[in-house]
């Protein structure tokens, strides 16, 4: 199946997409922890095991979604960004990137990218663009950034000669050191002009090392790689970029304001994730 076959009117998702329901997938475990409904028994079992190790684990996805909204709103309203490349999209959970961005600038264009078959099956929910803007979905793997950058769906939707925001929310900690995470991010940014942005949230063990060592072991036992990184390791992703204030900080501490419509921020230990936004000079 090509990256756009699912969009054909006669294409039936449930006949052509293997949802692999017999084993957990990070996107579906995340959906379960977020309180969603698109997960299966294997995902719930893995999530419950992680919760036994770290009972506050649900705080991280909730705070990550709030962080996503703050970042996208800032990019659209204050940084003048009109193009967004959201990699590791996950299952559609309102408000999605296009809903936040197009709520500020209706002509914003968004490309979503993921390689989870159930995300592919739900991808049409990501295409409800405003009339002035546009959205697209690419079935591709972050570990092969060239497959993303060369995808027809991206080239038809985004103009990579213009500033673009690369969004890597809660995805890089699933990229192991052997897969070259820093090279992946560099390749993506090298394809974009000055004035583009990198936004990232990333799980860390800094605030609760023992618990996250155990959570990592739970993921490994269930066939999922998880690589929490320290603050210096996360900061390294932003080398050569101009970090927006307040820099690399615990996700709840990134530009949270009274009008965010979210409950009070969770503790750094409960969330255990860093977030940051930076501009390519």
C-alpha positions in Angstrom: 0.0 0.0 0.0 1.4 3.4 -0.9 1.2 6.4 1.5 -1.9 7.7 -0.2 -3.8 4.6 -1.2 -6.1 4.9 1.9 -7.5 8.1 0.5 -9.0 6.5 -2.6 -12.8 6.5 -2.3 -13.1 2.7 -2.8 -10.4 1.9 -0.2 -11.7 0.1 2.8 -9.4 0.6 5.8 -10.6 -2.5 7.7 -9.9 -4.8 4.8 -6.3 -3.6 4.0 -4.8 -2.5 7.3 -3.4 -5.0 9.8 -4.1 -3.5 13.1 -1.7 -5.9 14.9 -4.0 -6.0 17.9 -2.2 -9.0 19.5 0.7 -6.8 20.7 0.9 -3.4 22.3 1.9 -0.3 20.3 3.2 2.9 21.9 0.5 5.1 20.2 -2.3 2.9 21.5 -0.8 2.7 25.0 -0.5 6.5 24.9 -4.2 6.6 23.9 -5.1 4.4 26.8 -3.2 6.5 29.3 -4.8 9.6 27.8 -8.3 8.2 28.4 -9.0 7.4 24.7 -10.9 4.5 23.3 -8.8 3.3 20.4 -6.8 0.6 22.1 -6.9 -3.2 22.7 -6.3 -5.7 25.5 -2.5 -5.9 24.8 -2.2 -2.1 25.0 -4.2 -1.9 28.2 -2.2 -4.6 29.8 1.1 -2.8 29.0 -0.4 0.5 30.2 -1.6 -1.0 33.5 1.8 -2.6 34.1 3.4 0.8 33.6 0.9 2.4 36.0 1.7 -0.2 38.7 5.3 0.9 38.4 4.5 4.7 38.2 0.9 5.4 39.2 1.1 9.0 38.1 2.0 8.0 34.5 -1.3 9.3 33.1 -0.1 12.9 33.9 2.5 12.8 31.2 0.2 12.4 28.2 -2.3 14.9 29.5 0.4 17.5 30.1 1.9 16.7 26.7 -1.4 17.4 24.9 -1.7 20.7 26.8 1.9 21.6 25.8 1.1 20.8 22.1 -1.7 23.2 22.2 0.4 26.0 23.7 3.2 25.5 21.2 1.0 25.4 18.1 -0.9 28.4 19.2 2.3 30.3 19.8 3.7 29.3 16.4 0.5 30.3 14.6 -0.3 33.5 16.6 3.1 34.9 17.4 5.8 33.3 15.2 3.9 33.6 12.0 4.2 29.9 11.0 1.7 28.6 8.5 3.1 25.2 7.8 3.3 22.3 10.3 4.9 18.8 9.9 3.6 16.7 12.8 5.6 13.4 13.0 4.5 10.7 15.3 0.9 12.0 15.2 -0.7 9.3 17.2 -4.4 8.6 17.3 -6.6 11.6 16.6 -7.4 13.4 19.9 -9.1 16.8 19.7 -7.9 19.4 19.5 -5.5 18.1 16.9 -2.7 20.3 15.4 -4.9 21.5 12.5 -7.7 22.5 14.8 -5.4 24.6 17.0 -3.4 26.2 14.1 -6.4 26.8 11.8 -8.3 28.2 14.7 -5.7 31.0 14.7 -4.9 31.2 11.0 -7.5 29.4 8.8 -5.0 29.0 5.9 -2.5 26.9 7.9 -1.3 23.7 6.2 -0.6 20.6 8.2 1.0 17.2 7.3 0.6 14.4 9.8 3.0 11.4 9.8 2.8 8.1 11.6 3.5 4.4 10.9 1.0 2.8 13.3 -1.7 0.9 11.3 -4.5 2.0 13.6 -3.5 5.6 13.1 -3.7 5.0 9.4 -7.1 3.5 9.8 -8.3 6.7 11.6 -6.4 9.1 9.5 -9.5 10.6 7.8 -10.3 12.3 11.1 -7.1 14.3 10.7 -8.2 15.7 7.3 -11.1 17.9 8.4 -9.3 21.1 7.4 -10.6 24.6 7.2 -11.7 25.6 3.7 -8.8 28.0 3.5 -6.1 25.5 4.7 -5.1 22.0 4.0 -4.1 18.8 5.7 -2.6 15.5 4.6 -1.5 12.2 6.2 1.7 10.3 5.3 2.2 6.6 6.3 6.0 6.7 7.1 8.6 5.9 9.7 10.5 8.7 11.5 13.6 6.5 11.4 13.6 7.1 7.6 13.3 10.9 7.4 14.0 10.9 3.7 10.8 8.9 3.1 8.9 11.7 4.9 10.6 14.5 3.1 10.1 13.0 -0.4 6.5 11.8 0.1 4.2 13.2 -2.6 1.6 14.1 0.1 4.1 16.3 1.9 5.3 18.0 -1.3 1.8 18.6 -2.5 0.8 20.2 0.8 3.8 22.1 2.2 6.2 24.4 0.5 9.5 23.5 2.1 11.1 26.7 0.8 9.0 28.5 3.3 9.4 28.3 7.2 7.9 25.2 8.6 7.5 23.9 12.1 8.6 20.3 12.7 6.6 18.9 15.7 8.1 15.9 17.5 5.7 15.5 20.5 6.3 12.4 22.6 8.0 10.5 19.8 11.8 10.8 20.1 12.0 8.7 23.2 10.9 5.7 21.1 13.9 6.2 18.8 16.9 4.3 20.2 20.5 5.5 20.1 21.2 2.9 17.5 18.7 4.5 15.2 20.6 7.8 15.2 18.1 10.2 16.8 20.2 13.3 16.5 21.0 12.6 12.8 17.2 12.1 12.2 16.4 15.5 13.6 19.3 17.2 11.7 18.2 15.7 8.4 14.7 17.1 8.9 15.9 20.5 9.8 18.5 20.6 7.0 15.6 20.3 4.5 14.0 23.5 5.9 14.8 27.2 5.5 15.9 29.7 8.1 12.9 30.8 10.2 11.6 27.2 10.6 11.0 25.7 14.1 11.6 22.5 16.0 9.2 21.6 18.8 9.7 18.6 21.0 8.6 16.9 24.1 10.6 14.0 25.4 10.3 11.6 28.4 13.1 11.8 31.0 14.2 9.8 34.0 15.8 12.8 35.6 13.0 13.4 38.2 12.4 9.7 39.1 15.2 7.5 37.8 14.3 4.2 39.4 10.6 4.4 38.3 11.5 5.2 34.7 14.1 2.4 34.6 11.3 0.0 35.6 8.9 1.6 33.1 11.5 1.2 30.4 11.9 -2.5 31.4 8.1 -3.0 31.1 8.1 -1.5 27.6 11.0 -3.7 26.6 9.3 -6.8 27.9 6.3 -6.0 25.7 8.5 -5.5 22.6 8.5 -1.6 22.7 11.7 0.4 22.8 11.7 3.3 25.2 14.7 5.6 25.8 14.2 8.3 28.4 16.9 11.0 28.0 18.5 13.5 30.4 18.1 17.2 30.1 21.6 17.6 28.4 20.6 14.8 26.0 17.4 16.6 25.1 19.2 20.0 24.8 21.5 18.4 22.3 18.6 18.1 19.8 18.5 21.9 19.7 22.2 22.4 19.0 22.6 25.4 16.6 19.0 26.6 17.1 17.7 29.6 18.9 15.7 28.3 21.9 12.5 30.2 22.7 12.1 31.2 26.4 12.1 29.4 28.8 14.4 26.9 27.0 14.3 23.2 27.7 12.1 22.8 30.8 9.7 20.4 32.4 6.6 20.4 30.1 4.2 21.9 32.6 6.6 24.9 33.0 6.6 25.9 29.3 4.7 29.1 28.9 1.7 28.0 30.9 -0.9 30.7 31.4 -4.2 31.2 33.2 -6.2 31.0 30.0 -5.0 27.6 28.9 -8.2 25.9 30.1 -6.2 23.2 31.8 -6.1 22.1 35.5 -3.2 23.1 37.6 0.2 21.9 36.4 1.3 18.4 37.5 4.6 17.9 39.3 7.8 17.5 37.4 8.2 14.0 38.7 4.6 13.0 37.7 5.1 14.3 34.1 8.8 13.4 33.7 9.1 15.1 30.3 11.0 18.0 28.9 9.6 20.3 26.3 11.1 23.1 24.2 10.7 25.1 21.0 13.5 26.6 18.9 14.0 28.5 15.7 16.4 27.7 12.9 18.6 30.9 12.4 
